[in-house]
Amino acid sequence: LVTETLLGMLPTIRSRSLVTQFGILSNNDVQGVLTQNLLAFTAEQVQFSEGSVVKAMALNLETQSHIKVVYHKLWEQFFKTHKFQGSYYQVLEPLNKDIKDKDFMVALGQYFQKHLQSVWKAKDQGIHGQSSNFYNTSFDENLTSLSYSQLDSLFLESIQLEKDFKSNVDPSLCIAQFFKKANEVVSGQH
């Protein structure tokens, strides 16, 4: 059994167990475990984890949930205003303060890729907006209705999006550019 504290263990279990104390992990070790398990994370999560992968993952779940909400809002905003007449910057509304957090934006770029892969898998399985990774929203139906070629194009754009975030390109410019390309892909101009 592995636990962070013995207090939660029943005395009968403790009496039959060999207790081995492990020290806290370095930030690099925590980061390594998170990376090995393919979890997106921020430097802040690792720093505040106090050497505990469990704490880092709890912080990670909160951030991942927020990333998912922002991601879905971005796509919903995109499909609402799909044929942009003006600026692509109107898609940025759901980001608010997050746009200034580089780690968040990189994790968001990674989530773009993960979700587009889920869309591909859902399409392969004949599921339209009903995968367990989906919110079952209209934008999922819009995405699953795209051709494999269009999904490929969006996936490649999402890889570029993450690279741009990592390269310190202005995040609002990156997102606007991504959705400009997405508009071209969805409308068949790409």
Disulfide bonds with the S-S distance in Angstrom:
none
